[in-house]
C-alpha cells in the first residue's frame, strides 16, 4: 500500500471514529514532539514505570478502569 492509499484509508477511518479517546491518542501519535514524553521523565522515573508495568504484566498489581480511577481521584485515594 502506498502513502496516498494509507492516507486516504486513515482519513476515512477518522471520519467514522466517534471515540474521543482514540482520536486524541491518534493526534498525540501524529504530533511526534508531543508524543516523545520520555524527555519529561528522569531515568529513575522511567525505571520505576518499567518496574510497575512489569508487575502489572505478571498480574502482581491491580488494574482499574478509567471510571474507577476518576472516582478514586475524586475521593482522594492515596495509594
DOVEX-737169 format. One line per field, with one value per atom (N, C-alpha, C, CB): residue in one letter; chain; atom name; x, y, z. Coordinates in steps of 0.02 Angstrom, whole numbers, plus 50000, padded with zeros to 5 digits. Glycine has a CB too. Example, Ala and Ser with C-alpha at 12.3 -4.5 7.8 and 13.67 -1.06 7.14 Angstrom:
BEGIN
resn	(A,A,A,A,S,S,S,S)
chain	(A,A,A,A,A,A,A,A)
name	(N,CA,C,CB,N,CA,C,CB)
c1	(50660,50615,50660,50565,50642,50684,50645,50704)
c2	(49716,49775,49835,49776,49888,49947,50002,49970)
c3	(50390,50390,50390,50452,50354,50357,50394,50286)
END
This chain:
BEGIN
resn	(X,X,X,X,X,X,X,X,X,X,X,X,X,X,X,X,X,X,X,X,X,X,X,X,X,X,X,X,X,X,X,X,X,X,X,X,X,X,X,X,X,X,X,X,X,X,X,X,X,X,X,X,X,X,X,X,X,X,X,X,X,X,X,X,X,X,X,X,X,X,X,X,X,X,X,X,X,X,X,X,X,X,X,X,X,X,X,X,X,X,X,X,X,X,X,X,X,X,X,X,X,X,X,X,X,X,X,X,X,X,X,X,X,X,X,X,X,X,X,X,X,X,X,X,X,X,X,X,X,X,X,X,X,X,X,X,X,X,X,X,X,X,X,X,X,X,X,X,X,X,X,X,X,X,X,X,X,X,X,X,X,X,X,X,X,X,X,X,X,X,X,X,X,X,X,X,X,X,X,X,X,X,X,X,X,X,X,X,X,X,X,X,X,X,X,X,X,X,X,X,X,X,X,X,X,X,X,X,X,X,X,X,X,X,X,X,X,X,X,X,X,X,X,X,X,X,X,X,X,X,X,X,X,X,X,X,X,X,X,X,X,X,X,X,X,X,X,X,X,X,X,X,X,X,X,X,X,X,X,X,X,X,X,X,X,X,X,X,X,X,X,X,X,X,X,X,X,X,X,X,X,X,X,X,X,X,X,X,X,X,X,X,X,X,X,X,X,X,X,X,X,X,X,X,X,X,X,X,X,X,X,X,X,X,X,X)
chain	(A,A,A,A,A,A,A,A,A,A,A,A,A,A,A,A,A,A,A,A,A,A,A,A,A,A,A,A,A,A,A,A,A,A,A,A,A,A,A,A,A,A,A,A,A,A,A,A,A,A,A,A,A,A,A,A,A,A,A,A,A,A,A,A,A,A,A,A,A,A,A,A,A,A,A,A,A,A,A,A,A,A,A,A,A,A,A,A,A,A,A,A,A,A,A,A,A,A,A,A,A,A,A,A,A,A,A,A,A,A,A,A,A,A,A,A,A,A,A,A,A,A,A,A,A,A,A,A,A,A,A,A,A,A,A,A,A,A,A,A,A,A,A,A,A,A,A,A,A,A,A,A,A,A,A,A,A,A,A,A,A,A,A,A,A,A,A,A,A,A,A,A,A,A,A,A,A,A,A,A,A,A,A,A,A,A,A,A,A,A,A,A,A,A,A,A,A,A,A,A,A,A,A,A,A,A,A,A,A,A,A,A,A,A,A,A,A,A,A,A,A,A,A,A,A,A,A,A,A,A,A,A,A,A,A,A,A,A,A,A,A,A,A,A,A,A,A,A,A,A,A,A,A,A,A,A,A,A,A,A,A,A,A,A,A,A,A,A,A,A,A,A,A,A,A,A,A,A,A,A,A,A,A,A,A,A,A,A,A,A,A,A,A,A,A,A,A,A,A,A,A,A,A,A,A,A,A,A,A,A,A,A,A,A,A,A)
name	(N,CA,C,CB,N,CA,C,CB,N,CA,C,CB,N,CA,C,CB,N,CA,C,CB,N,CA,C,CB,N,CA,C,CB,N,CA,C,CB,N,CA,C,CB,N,CA,C,CB,N,CA,C,CB,N,CA,C,CB,N,CA,C,CB,N,CA,C,CB,N,CA,C,CB,N,CA,C,CB,N,CA,C,CB,N,CA,C,CB,N,CA,C,CB,N,CA,C,CB,N,CA,C,CB,N,CA,C,CB,N,CA,C,CB,N,CA,C,CB,N,CA,C,CB,N,CA,C,CB,N,CA,C,CB,N,CA,C,CB,N,CA,C,CB,N,CA,C,CB,N,CA,C,CB,N,CA,C,CB,N,CA,C,CB,N,CA,C,CB,N,CA,C,CB,N,CA,C,CB,N,CA,C,CB,N,CA,C,CB,N,CA,C,CB,N,CA,C,CB,N,CA,C,CB,N,CA,C,CB,N,CA,C,CB,N,CA,C,CB,N,CA,C,CB,N,CA,C,CB,N,CA,C,CB,N,CA,C,CB,N,CA,C,CB,N,CA,C,CB,N,CA,C,CB,N,CA,C,CB,N,CA,C,CB,N,CA,C,CB,N,CA,C,CB,N,CA,C,CB,N,CA,C,CB,N,CA,C,CB,N,CA,C,CB,N,CA,C,CB,N,CA,C,CB,N,CA,C,CB,N,CA,C,CB,N,CA,C,CB,N,CA,C,CB,N,CA,C,CB,N,CA,C,CB,N,CA,C,CB,N,CA,C,CB,N,CA,C,CB,N,CA,C,CB,N,CA,C,CB,N,CA,C,CB,N,CA,C,CB,N,CA,C,CB,N,CA,C,CB,N,CA,C,CB,N,CA,C,CB,N,CA,C,CB)
c1	(50043,50000,50045,49951,50031,50073,50048,50074,50086,50071,50002,50123,49986,49921,49864,49918,49871,49819,49810,49836,49866,49863,49830,49934,49849,49819,49744,49852,49724,49653,49614,49643,49642,49608,49604,49645,49658,49660,49609,49730,49605,49557,49486,49564,49471,49404,49390,49397,49438,49428,49419,49488,49456,49450,49381,49504,49355,49288,49234,49272,49245,49196,49204,49201,49263,49277,49240,49352,49208,49171,49200,49099,49248,49278,49332,49307,49320,49366,49434,49337,49435,49499,49543,49486,49514,49552,49577,49508,49535,49556,49613,49497,49609,49662,49727,49642,49723,49783,49815,49766,49774,49800,49833,49743,49801,49830,49898,49784,49903,49966,50020,49957,50000,50047,50073,50014,50029,50048,50089,49987,50080,50120,50179,50077,50228,50284,50317,50336,50324,50357,50319,50365,50253,50213,50213,50141,50219,50217,50282,50201,50336,50400,50404,50459,50367,50362,50421,50298,50464,50521,50565,50562,50566,50607,50582,50607,50520,50491,50507,50417,50534,50547,50622,50513,50641,50711,50722,50729,50785,50798,50769,50873,50771,50743,50668,50761,50634,50562,50543,50533,50582,50569,50580,50614,50631,50644,50586,50710,50560,50503,50441,50488,50428,50372,50380,50364,50440,50453,50441,50525,50462,50453,50378,50490,50341,50269,50234,50239,50255,50225,50239,50251,50301,50319,50276,50394,50266,50222,50152,50221,50127,50060,50054,50041,50103,50102,50106,50158,50137,50141,50080,50204,50034,49973,49984,49946,50037,50054,50026,50129,49990,49959,49888,50000,49847,49778,49770,49734,49725,49708,49643,49703,49635,49575,49548,49588,49483,49453,49461,49377,49449,49453,49404,49439,49344,49293,49315,49227,49344,49369,49424,49394,49469,49524,49499,49571,49451,49423,49388,49374,49351,49317,49367,49272,49420,49470,49505,49522,49518,49549,49503,49567,49440,49391,49381,49325,49387,49378,49441,49355,49496,49559,49597,49545,49594,49631,49705,49617,49736,49808,49851,49816,49834,49882,49858,49929)
c2	(49941,50000,50062,50000,50109,50168,50222,50196,50276,50329,50359,50383,50374,50404,50358,50421,50294,50246,50243,50176,50243,50242,50305,50235,50362,50425,50426,50484,50402,50401,50355,50377,50297,50250,50279,50182,50309,50338,50394,50364,50437,50492,50465,50536,50414,50383,50354,50328,50319,50290,50345,50246,50400,50455,50487,50507,50493,50522,50480,50530,50415,50369,50362,50301,50378,50367,50418,50372,50394,50438,50437,50417,50393,50387,50440,50316,50490,50545,50521,50595,50472,50447,50419,50393,50384,50356,50413,50307,50462,50518,50558,50564,50567,50603,50563,50616,50498,50456,50460,50383,50460,50465,50533,50455,50586,50652,50655,50706,50626,50626,50587,50597,50532,50491,50530,50427,50565,50602,50665,50621,50692,50750,50723,50801,50701,50665,50703,50651,50769,50807,50803,50879,50798,50790,50718,50813,50671,50601,50577,50559,50613,50593,50616,50623,50582,50602,50579,50576,50535,50512,50569,50463,50624,50681,50713,50732,50701,50731,50691,50737,50631,50588,50578,50521,50573,50558,50483,50578,50461,50389,50349,50377,50378,50343,50334,50381,50387,50383,50332,50452,50331,50282,50211,50295,50201,50135,50113,50135,50160,50145,50127,50204,50165,50149,50081,50203,50065,49999,49943,49995,49955,49905,49896,49926,49951,49946,49910,50016,49923,49889,49815,49919,49797,49726,49692,49718,49724,49695,49685,49741,49735,49730,49672,49796,49666,49612,49543,49621,49539,49475,49462,49473,49510,49502,49517,49433,49552,49566,49633,49566,49668,49731,49734,49793,49776,49781,49833,49800,49819,49866,49901,49830,49961,50000,50025,50058,50027,50057,50132,50037,50167,50240,50268,50268,50240,50264,50254,50228,50196,50184,50232,50112,50245,50291,50361,50293,50385,50451,50455,50470,50403,50402,50404,50340,50364,50363,50431,50308,50463,50530,50579,50554,50578,50624,50610,50619,50546,50527,50537,50455,50556,50568,50504,50604,50455,50392,50406,50343,50378,50391,50329,50420,50284,50231,50164,50235)
c3	(50000,50000,50000,50062,49957,49953,50002,49881,50007,50055,50044,50052,49982,49967,49986,49892,49973,49991,50067,49964,50103,50176,50203,50205,50177,50200,50187,50165,50128,50111,50159,50039,50172,50218,50288,50219,50311,50378,50384,50395,50334,50335,50340,50272,50302,50304,50373,50251,50401,50468,50520,50487,50515,50562,50557,50549,50497,50488,50521,50413,50524,50553,50629,50520,50655,50726,50769,50739,50822,50868,50939,50870,50951,51018,51025,51030,51069,51078,51103,51127,51146,51172,51116,51224,51071,51015,50971,50973,50957,50915,50948,50901,51015,51050,51048,51123,51054,51051,50982,51068,50930,50862,50852,50810,50877,50871,50905,50901,50965,51001,50963,51072,50935,50896,50836,50873,50802,50742,50759,50703,50817,50838,50878,50882,50842,50872,50929,50820,50924,50976,51041,50954,51038,51099,51123,51086,51076,51094,51126,51033,51116,51144,51216,51102,51260,51329,51371,51358,51345,51384,51407,51342,51370,51389,51453,51334,51472,51532,51595,51524,51587,51644,51654,51634,51718,51734,51722,51808,51716,51709,51768,51704,51827,51886,51880,51950,51856,51847,51794,51829,51739,51687,51712,51626,51754,51783,51828,51823,51867,51910,51869,51957,51816,51772,51740,51718,51719,51689,51741,51663,51803,51856,51870,51920,51873,51885,51828,51894,51767,51709,51712,51643,51730,51735,51788,51752,51845,51898,51871,51960,51835,51807,51758,51773,51713,51664,51695,51614,51754,51790,51833,51833,51833,51873,51947,51866,51963,52033,52057,52042,52015,52036,52010,52011,52041,52021,51966,52082,51920,51867,51885,51798,51859,51871,51804,51920,51799,51739,51743,51732,51688,51688,51738,51617,51741,51788,51860,51775,51876,51943,51961,51950,51914,51927,51942,51867,51902,51913,51981,51856,51998,52062,52119,52068,52114,52167,52174,52154,52118,52120,52154,52050,52136,52166,52240,52129,52259,52329,52370,52335,52337,52373,52389,52437,52344,52353,52360,52294,52411,52424,52418,52494,52377,52367,52366,52414)
END
